[in-house]
Amino acid sequence: MGANPLIGVIYHWIGGFASATNFIPFRGIQRWSWEIYWIIQGFAAWIVAPIVLCSIFVPHPFVILAQTPQSTILWTIFWGVLWGVGGITFGLSIRYLGLALGYAIALGFCTAFGTLLPPIMHGQLDAILHERSGQVVLAGVGVCLFAIAVNGAAGYFKESELSQEDLAEAGERDFSLLRGLAVAIFAGIMSSFFAVGLDAGKPIAAIAKTQLVASGRLPLWQNLPVLIVVLWGGFFTNFVWSVILILRNHTAAEFLGKPGRNPFRSSSGSGYTVANLDPTNPALHWLPPATLAANYLFAILAGVLWYFQFFFYSMGETKMGRMDFSSWTLHMASIILFATLWGLVLKEWKGTSLRTKTLVTAGIALLLGSTIVVGAGNYLKTLEVAPAPSSIATGTPANPYGASSN
């Protein structure tokens, strides 16, 4: 099974939809503070789901990790730790900018840095710049960045056109363009280190691929053990920060049902909770068991949805050919695309002018176009260089730039 950019793009789109949908279950959580449901979804997304799904598709994943050089494991975890900082601040960017705009700005910067950092670190950028396929892929990155700028302009006009009451009704009571931009830019840059972590973990994927082929399984799953290690680093960062907040805000009892503050979908009546329920009211001491169980289920669902983005990303990357670095662009653009569509469904742009709605529509079209351009660049690469004989045997294309693509 060789490169197939069309299948790769489809996988990336499925992963993008899963990521963009990740924050939707949070809207159903009632009277829980951010740090409570964040650490629950994080444990599901970054510890449980990666190990369970990898164990299903890859035989003996921890044997693979034991065979991996320790330096590879440590570097992969290190980049995951840096990505974890971006994950923490990414949640704040959604709070300040809303679902559509928060994704667009944060992931826009994540797209550019995450796409270009791995080839730069491997000294491949010069070769990419001088090949037609590489130029097309980079043009797709440029289109994606331009689309982000268009979405940013839409956000600027949105802030000037909507009242605080309108924003609160849409679940964006804390909307702040300047604060959100600062957080989103930082979150986007730090989140790009996930791509570097995946690149650092390629020796793990190489061992996994050998084992998969030997056992008669598809090499499509070779990146799943890499996700386990990268996400260990991300979980560490988010766990430490969540514990700090739990201790500082005295919110540990919320795990058992004590009411807290939910910044997502805040109602105008209470400012922090759903359905106008004020957690400071002494008559409301503990959450009903059904509500508490629902909160856990919503948080776990959010975590599983989050993991599925990289489950499909890991498969899509194996199909993108020698320029698999562009997978990051496709992944990020598809997330922004579906997040923008979710924003429309949730009426985040209700009450804005025709100009603002036109900008949002143009941004969606440009993001869609960027994925097509990047996919075309990858297809051109499959035509430029024929796979090496050893690659045909294993189903993985050779890498003309000198770094392993496995």
MOSULKA-V853665 format. One record per residue. N is the residue number from 1. RES is the residue in three letters. SS is DSSP state (A for helix, B for strand, O for the rest). PSI is psi in whole degrees, 0 to 359 (none if undefined). NEAR is the number of other C-alpha atoms within 8 Angstrom. Layout:
# MOSULKA-V853665
n=N res=RES ss=SS psi=PSI near=NEAR
n=N res=RES ss=SS psi=PSI near=NEAR
This chain:
# MOSULKA-V853665
n=1 res=MET ss=O psi=108 near=5
n=2 res=GLY ss=O psi=199 near=9
n=3 res=ALA ss=O psi=142 near=12
n=4 res=ASN ss=O psi=85 near=10
n=5 res=PRO ss=A psi=326 near=12
n=6 res=LEU ss=A psi=313 near=7
n=7 res=ILE ss=A psi=321 near=9
n=8 res=GLY ss=A psi=317 near=14
n=9 res=VAL ss=A psi=319 near=13
n=10 res=ILE ss=A psi=316 near=9
n=11 res=TYR ss=A psi=316 near=12
n=12 res=HIS ss=A psi=323 near=16
n=13 res=TRP ss=A psi=319 near=12
n=14 res=ILE ss=A psi=316 near=10
n=15 res=GLY ss=A psi=321 near=17
n=16 res=GLY ss=A psi=320 near=16
n=17 res=PHE ss=A psi=318 near=13
n=18 res=ALA ss=A psi=317 near=12
n=19 res=SER ss=A psi=316 near=13
n=20 res=ALA ss=A psi=334 near=12
n=21 res=THR ss=A psi=349 near=14
n=22 res=ASN ss=O psi=320 near=13
n=23 res=PHE ss=O psi=349 near=9
n=24 res=ILE ss=O psi=314 near=8
n=25 res=PRO ss=A psi=334 near=12
n=26 res=PHE ss=A psi=332 near=11
n=27 res=ARG ss=A psi=343 near=8
n=28 res=GLY ss=A psi=354 near=8
n=29 res=ILE ss=O psi=132 near=12
n=30 res=GLN ss=O psi=126 near=9
n=31 res=ARG ss=O psi=45 near=11
n=32 res=TRP ss=O psi=137 near=13
n=33 res=SER ss=O psi=158 near=12
n=34 res=TRP ss=A psi=314 near=9
n=35 res=GLU ss=A psi=338 near=10
n=36 res=ILE ss=A psi=305 near=14
n=37 res=TYR ss=A psi=339 near=12
n=38 res=TRP ss=A psi=317 near=10
n=39 res=ILE ss=A psi=330 near=11
n=40 res=ILE ss=A psi=313 near=12
n=41 res=GLN ss=A psi=327 near=14
n=42 res=GLY ss=A psi=319 near=12
n=43 res=PHE ss=A psi=320 near=11
n=44 res=ALA ss=A psi=319 near=12
n=45 res=ALA ss=A psi=323 near=16
n=46 res=TRP ss=A psi=350 near=15
n=47 res=ILE ss=A psi=301 near=13
n=48 res=VAL ss=A psi=303 near=9
n=49 res=ALA ss=A psi=315 near=11
n=50 res=PRO ss=A psi=318 near=14
n=51 res=ILE ss=A psi=316 near=9
n=52 res=VAL ss=A psi=309 near=8
n=53 res=LEU ss=A psi=325 near=8
n=54 res=CYS ss=A psi=320 near=12
n=55 res=SER ss=A psi=331 near=10
n=56 res=ILE ss=A psi=317 near=7
n=57 res=PHE ss=A psi=339 near=7
n=58 res=VAL ss=O psi=119 near=13
n=59 res=PRO ss=O psi=133 near=8
n=60 res=HIS ss=O psi=60 near=7
n=61 res=PRO ss=A psi=326 near=11
n=62 res=PHE ss=A psi=338 near=6
n=63 res=VAL ss=A psi=320 near=7
n=64 res=ILE ss=A psi=315 near=12
n=65 res=LEU ss=A psi=325 near=10
n=66 res=ALA ss=A psi=333 near=7
n=67 res=GLN ss=A psi=350 near=7
n=68 res=THR ss=O psi=138 near=11
n=69 res=PRO ss=O psi=141 near=7
n=70 res=GLN ss=A psi=326 near=6
n=71 res=SER ss=A psi=323 near=6
n=72 res=THR ss=A psi=316 near=12
n=73 res=ILE ss=A psi=314 near=12
n=74 res=LEU ss=A psi=317 near=8
n=75 res=TRP ss=A psi=321 near=10
n=76 res=THR ss=A psi=318 near=15
n=77 res=ILE ss=A psi=319 near=15
n=78 res=PHE ss=A psi=312 near=11
n=79 res=TRP ss=A psi=329 near=14
n=80 res=GLY ss=A psi=324 near=17
n=81 res=VAL ss=A psi=316 near=15
n=82 res=LEU ss=A psi=320 near=15
n=83 res=TRP ss=A psi=324 near=15
n=84 res=GLY ss=A psi=326 near=16
n=85 res=VAL ss=A psi=319 near=14
n=86 res=GLY ss=A psi=324 near=14
n=87 res=GLY ss=A psi=321 near=12
n=88 res=ILE ss=A psi=310 near=10
n=89 res=THR ss=A psi=338 near=12
n=90 res=PHE ss=A psi=320 near=14
n=91 res=GLY ss=A psi=324 near=8
n=92 res=LEU ss=A psi=325 near=11
n=93 res=SER ss=A psi=324 near=17
n=94 res=ILE ss=A psi=321 near=13
n=95 res=ARG ss=A psi=319 near=14
n=96 res=TYR ss=A psi=334 near=14
n=97 res=LEU ss=A psi=349 near=15
n=98 res=GLY ss=A psi=169 near=14
n=99 res=LEU ss=A psi=309 near=13
n=100 res=ALA ss=A psi=306 near=15
n=101 res=LEU ss=A psi=322 near=13
n=102 res=GLY ss=A psi=316 near=16
n=103 res=TYR ss=A psi=316 near=15
n=104 res=ALA ss=A psi=312 near=14
n=105 res=ILE ss=A psi=308 near=15
n=106 res=ALA ss=A psi=312 near=16
n=107 res=LEU ss=A psi=342 near=12
n=108 res=GLY ss=A psi=310 near=15
n=109 res=PHE ss=A psi=324 near=13
n=110 res=CYS ss=A psi=324 near=15
n=111 res=THR ss=A psi=307 near=15
n=112 res=ALA ss=A psi=309 near=11
n=113 res=PHE ss=A psi=318 near=10
n=114 res=GLY ss=A psi=331 near=16
n=115 res=THR ss=A psi=321 near=14
n=116 res=LEU ss=A psi=334 near=10
n=117 res=LEU ss=A psi=311 near=9
n=118 res=PRO ss=A psi=310 near=12
n=119 res=PRO ss=A psi=328 near=11
n=120 res=ILE ss=A psi=317 near=9
n=121 res=MET ss=A psi=335 near=7
n=122 res=HIS ss=O psi=3 near=8
n=123 res=GLY ss=O psi=28 near=7
n=124 res=GLN ss=O psi=350 near=11
n=125 res=LEU ss=A psi=321 near=9
n=126 res=ASP ss=A psi=318 near=7
n=127 res=ALA ss=A psi=320 near=8
n=128 res=ILE ss=A psi=320 near=10
n=129 res=LEU ss=A psi=334 near=9
n=130 res=HIS ss=O psi=8 near=8
n=131 res=GLU ss=O psi=143 near=8
n=132 res=ARG ss=A psi=316 near=9
n=133 res=SER ss=A psi=319 near=13
n=134 res=GLY ss=A psi=321 near=13
n=135 res=GLN ss=A psi=322 near=12
n=136 res=VAL ss=A psi=317 near=12
n=137 res=VAL ss=A psi=315 near=15
n=138 res=LEU ss=A psi=327 near=9
n=139 res=ALA ss=A psi=323 near=10
n=140 res=GLY ss=A psi=322 near=14
n=141 res=VAL ss=A psi=318 near=13
n=142 res=GLY ss=A psi=319 near=8
n=143 res=VAL ss=A psi=320 near=12
n=144 res=CYS ss=A psi=315 near=14
n=145 res=LEU ss=A psi=322 near=11
n=146 res=PHE ss=A psi=321 near=9
n=147 res=ALA ss=A psi=323 near=13
n=148 res=ILE ss=A psi=320 near=12
n=149 res=ALA ss=A psi=321 near=8
n=150 res=VAL ss=A psi=316 near=12
n=151 res=ASN ss=A psi=324 near=14
n=152 res=GLY ss=A psi=319 near=11
n=153 res=ALA ss=A psi=321 near=9
n=154 res=ALA ss=A psi=320 near=12
n=155 res=GLY ss=A psi=322 near=11
n=156 res=TYR ss=A psi=313 near=9
n=157 res=PHE ss=A psi=327 near=9
n=158 res=LYS ss=A psi=316 near=11
n=159 res=GLU ss=A psi=325 near=11
n=160 res=SER ss=A psi=342 near=6
n=161 res=GLU ss=A psi=336 near=9
n=162 res=LEU ss=O psi=143 near=10
n=163 res=SER ss=O psi=168 near=7
n=164 res=GLN ss=A psi=327 near=7
n=165 res=GLU ss=A psi=319 near=8
n=166 res=ASP ss=A psi=318 near=9
n=167 res=LEU ss=A psi=320 near=13
n=168 res=ALA ss=A psi=321 near=14
n=169 res=GLU ss=A psi=327 near=10
n=170 res=ALA ss=O psi=4 near=11
n=171 res=GLY ss=O psi=23 near=11
n=172 res=GLU ss=O psi=50 near=15
n=173 res=ARG ss=O psi=329 near=13
n=174 res=ASP ss=O psi=18 near=7
n=175 res=PHE ss=O psi=127 near=12
n=176 res=SER ss=O psi=110 near=9
n=177 res=LEU ss=A psi=311 near=11
n=178 res=LEU ss=A psi=313 near=6
n=179 res=ARG ss=A psi=317 near=8
n=180 res=GLY ss=A psi=321 near=15
n=181 res=LEU ss=A psi=316 near=11
n=182 res=ALA ss=A psi=314 near=8
n=183 res=VAL ss=A psi=318 near=12
n=184 res=ALA ss=A psi=321 near=15
n=185 res=ILE ss=A psi=313 near=11
n=186 res=PHE ss=A psi=315 near=11
n=187 res=ALA ss=A psi=320 near=17
n=188 res=GLY ss=A psi=317 near=17
n=189 res=ILE ss=A psi=314 near=13
n=190 res=MET ss=A psi=325 near=13
n=191 res=SER ss=A psi=336 near=15
n=192 res=SER ss=O psi=341 near=14
n=193 res=PHE ss=A psi=349 near=13
n=194 res=PHE ss=A psi=319 near=13
n=195 res=ALA ss=A psi=322 near=11
n=196 res=VAL ss=A psi=322 near=12
n=197 res=GLY ss=A psi=318 near=15
n=198 res=LEU ss=A psi=321 near=12
n=199 res=ASP ss=A psi=319 near=8
n=200 res=ALA ss=A psi=333 near=10
n=201 res=GLY ss=O psi=10 near=13
n=202 res=LYS ss=A psi=327 near=13
n=203 res=PRO ss=A psi=328 near=10
n=204 res=ILE ss=A psi=316 near=14
n=205 res=ALA ss=A psi=325 near=14
n=206 res=ALA ss=A psi=317 near=10
n=207 res=ILE ss=A psi=318 near=11
n=208 res=ALA ss=A psi=321 near=14
n=209 res=LYS ss=A psi=317 near=12
n=210 res=THR ss=A psi=317 near=8
n=211 res=GLN ss=A psi=321 near=9
n=212 res=LEU ss=A psi=313 near=15
n=213 res=VAL ss=A psi=318 near=11
n=214 res=ALA ss=A psi=329 near=7
n=215 res=SER ss=O psi=5 near=6
n=216 res=GLY ss=O psi=22 near=6
n=217 res=ARG ss=O psi=167 near=7
n=218 res=LEU ss=O psi=135 near=7
n=219 res=PRO ss=A psi=357 near=9
n=220 res=LEU ss=A psi=334 near=8
n=221 res=TRP ss=A psi=9 near=13
n=222 res=GLN ss=O psi=336 near=13
n=223 res=ASN ss=O psi=353 near=13
n=224 res=LEU ss=A psi=319 near=13
n=225 res=PRO ss=A psi=331 near=16
n=226 res=VAL ss=A psi=319 near=12
n=227 res=LEU ss=A psi=322 near=11
n=228 res=ILE ss=A psi=314 near=12
n=229 res=VAL ss=A psi=315 near=12
n=230 res=VAL ss=A psi=318 near=18
n=231 res=LEU ss=A psi=338 near=12
n=232 res=TRP ss=A psi=314 near=13
n=233 res=GLY ss=A psi=316 near=17
n=234 res=GLY ss=A psi=321 near=17
n=235 res=PHE ss=A psi=320 near=14
n=236 res=PHE ss=A psi=311 near=10
n=237 res=THR ss=A psi=312 near=12
n=238 res=ASN ss=A psi=326 near=14
n=239 res=PHE ss=A psi=314 near=9
n=240 res=VAL ss=A psi=314 near=8
n=241 res=TRP ss=A psi=319 near=8
n=242 res=SER ss=A psi=319 near=12
n=243 res=VAL ss=A psi=319 near=9
n=244 res=ILE ss=A psi=314 near=8
n=245 res=LEU ss=A psi=321 near=10
n=246 res=ILE ss=A psi=318 near=12
n=247 res=LEU ss=A psi=319 near=9
n=248 res=ARG ss=A psi=321 near=6
n=249 res=ASN ss=A psi=359 near=6
n=250 res=HIS ss=O psi=50 near=8
n=251 res=THR ss=O psi=8 near=10
n=252 res=ALA ss=A psi=327 near=8
n=253 res=ALA ss=A psi=345 near=8
n=254 res=GLU ss=A psi=336 near=12
n=255 res=PHE ss=A psi=333 near=7
n=256 res=LEU ss=A psi=357 near=6
n=257 res=GLY ss=O psi=0 near=11
n=258 res=LYS ss=B psi=135 near=10
n=259 res=PRO ss=O psi=145 near=12
n=260 res=GLY ss=O psi=203 near=10
n=261 res=ARG ss=O psi=130 near=11
n=262 res=ASN ss=O psi=108 near=15
n=263 res=PRO ss=O psi=344 near=10
n=264 res=PHE ss=O psi=139 near=10
n=265 res=ARG ss=O psi=45 near=12
n=266 res=SER ss=O psi=140 near=15
n=267 res=SER ss=O psi=154 near=14
n=268 res=SER ss=O psi=339 near=10
n=269 res=GLY ss=O psi=316 near=5
n=270 res=SER ss=O psi=339 near=11
n=271 res=GLY ss=O psi=334 near=8
n=272 res=TYR ss=O psi=345 near=11
n=273 res=THR ss=O psi=169 near=17
n=274 res=VAL ss=A psi=148 near=12
n=275 res=ALA ss=A psi=31 near=5
n=276 res=ASN ss=A psi=29 near=9
n=277 res=LEU ss=O psi=122 near=7
n=278 res=ASP ss=O psi=115 near=9
n=279 res=PRO ss=O psi=348 near=12
n=280 res=THR ss=O psi=351 near=5
n=281 res=ASN ss=O psi=119 near=7
n=282 res=PRO ss=O psi=343 near=6
n=283 res=ALA ss=O psi=345 near=4
n=284 res=LEU ss=O psi=86 near=10
n=285 res=HIS ss=O psi=314 near=9
n=286 res=TRP ss=B psi=150 near=7
n=287 res=LEU ss=O psi=143 near=10
n=288 res=PRO ss=O psi=150 near=7
n=289 res=PRO ss=A psi=321 near=7
n=290 res=ALA ss=A psi=319 near=6
n=291 res=THR ss=A psi=318 near=9
n=292 res=LEU ss=A psi=316 near=11
n=293 res=ALA ss=A psi=319 near=8
n=294 res=ALA ss=A psi=321 near=9
n=295 res=ASN ss=A psi=315 near=13
n=296 res=TYR ss=A psi=316 near=10
n=297 res=LEU ss=A psi=317 near=8
n=298 res=PHE ss=A psi=318 near=12
n=299 res=ALA ss=A psi=318 near=15
n=300 res=ILE ss=A psi=319 near=12
n=301 res=LEU ss=A psi=317 near=11
n=302 res=ALA ss=A psi=319 near=16
n=303 res=GLY ss=A psi=316 near=16
n=304 res=VAL ss=A psi=318 near=12
n=305 res=LEU ss=A psi=318 near=13
n=306 res=TRP ss=A psi=314 near=13
n=307 res=TYR ss=A psi=324 near=13
n=308 res=PHE ss=A psi=336 near=11
n=309 res=GLN ss=A psi=316 near=15
n=310 res=PHE ss=A psi=341 near=10
n=311 res=PHE ss=A psi=312 near=10
n=312 res=PHE ss=A psi=329 near=12
n=313 res=TYR ss=A psi=315 near=13
n=314 res=SER ss=A psi=327 near=13
n=315 res=MET ss=A psi=318 near=13
n=316 res=GLY ss=A psi=323 near=15
n=317 res=GLU ss=A psi=325 near=11
n=318 res=THR ss=A psi=345 near=12
n=319 res=LYS ss=O psi=357 near=13
n=320 res=MET ss=O psi=358 near=16
n=321 res=GLY ss=A psi=204 near=16
n=322 res=ARG ss=A psi=342 near=12
n=323 res=MET ss=A psi=49 near=9
n=324 res=ASP ss=A psi=347 near=12
n=325 res=PHE ss=A psi=334 near=9
n=326 res=SER ss=A psi=353 near=11
n=327 res=SER ss=A psi=325 near=13
n=328 res=TRP ss=A psi=319 near=11
n=329 res=THR ss=A psi=313 near=15
n=330 res=LEU ss=A psi=318 near=15
n=331 res=HIS ss=A psi=310 near=13
n=332 res=MET ss=A psi=317 near=13
n=333 res=ALA ss=A psi=321 near=17
n=334 res=SER ss=A psi=324 near=16
n=335 res=ILE ss=A psi=312 near=15
n=336 res=ILE ss=A psi=319 near=15
n=337 res=LEU ss=A psi=308 near=11
n=338 res=PHE ss=A psi=329 near=12
n=339 res=ALA ss=A psi=321 near=15
n=340 res=THR ss=A psi=319 near=15
n=341 res=LEU ss=A psi=320 near=9
n=342 res=TRP ss=A psi=322 near=12
n=343 res=GLY ss=A psi=323 near=13
n=344 res=LEU ss=A psi=318 near=10
n=345 res=VAL ss=A psi=321 near=7
n=346 res=LEU ss=O psi=6 near=7
n=347 res=LYS ss=O psi=36 near=8
n=348 res=GLU ss=O psi=340 near=11
n=349 res=TRP ss=O psi=11 near=9
n=350 res=LYS ss=O psi=134 near=5
n=351 res=GLY ss=O psi=357 near=7
n=352 res=THR ss=O psi=166 near=10
n=353 res=SER ss=O psi=169 near=7
n=354 res=LEU ss=A psi=323 near=6
n=355 res=ARG ss=A psi=313 near=6
n=356 res=THR ss=A psi=316 near=12
n=357 res=LYS ss=A psi=324 near=11
n=358 res=THR ss=A psi=319 near=8
n=359 res=LEU ss=A psi=318 near=12
n=360 res=VAL ss=A psi=315 near=12
n=361 res=THR ss=A psi=318 near=8
n=362 res=ALA ss=A psi=322 near=10
n=363 res=GLY ss=A psi=318 near=12
n=364 res=ILE ss=A psi=315 near=11
n=365 res=ALA ss=A psi=319 near=8
n=366 res=LEU ss=A psi=321 near=12
n=367 res=LEU ss=A psi=318 near=15
n=368 res=LEU ss=A psi=317 near=11
n=369 res=GLY ss=A psi=324 near=10
n=370 res=SER ss=A psi=322 near=14
n=371 res=THR ss=A psi=324 near=14
n=372 res=ILE ss=A psi=318 near=9
n=373 res=VAL ss=A psi=315 near=12
n=374 res=VAL ss=A psi=318 near=17
n=375 res=GLY ss=A psi=323 near=13
n=376 res=ALA ss=A psi=322 near=11
n=377 res=GLY ss=A psi=319 near=14
n=378 res=ASN ss=A psi=323 near=16
n=379 res=TYR ss=A psi=320 near=11
n=380 res=LEU ss=A psi=323 near=10
n=381 res=LYS ss=A psi=324 near=13
n=382 res=THR ss=A psi=336 near=11
n=383 res=LEU ss=A psi=334 near=7
n=384 res=GLU ss=A psi=319 near=6
n=385 res=VAL ss=O psi=125 near=6
n=386 res=ALA ss=O psi=146 near=6
n=387 res=PRO ss=O psi=145 near=8
n=388 res=ALA ss=O psi=154 near=8
n=389 res=PRO ss=A psi=317 near=6
n=390 res=SER ss=A psi=330 near=6
n=391 res=SER ss=A psi=324 near=11
n=392 res=ILE ss=A psi=322 near=11
n=393 res=ALA ss=A psi=323 near=6
n=394 res=THR ss=A psi=346 near=8
n=395 res=GLY ss=O psi=10 near=10
n=396 res=THR ss=O psi=128 near=12
n=397 res=PRO ss=O psi=151 near=13
n=398 res=ALA ss=O psi=157 near=9
n=399 res=ASN ss=O psi=109 near=9
n=400 res=PRO ss=O psi=355 near=6
n=401 res=TYR ss=O psi=359 near=6
n=402 res=GLY ss=O psi=345 near=7
n=403 res=ALA ss=O psi=146 near=7
n=404 res=SER ss=O psi=135 near=6
n=405 res=SER ss=O psi=12 near=9
n=406 res=ASN ss=O psi=none near=8
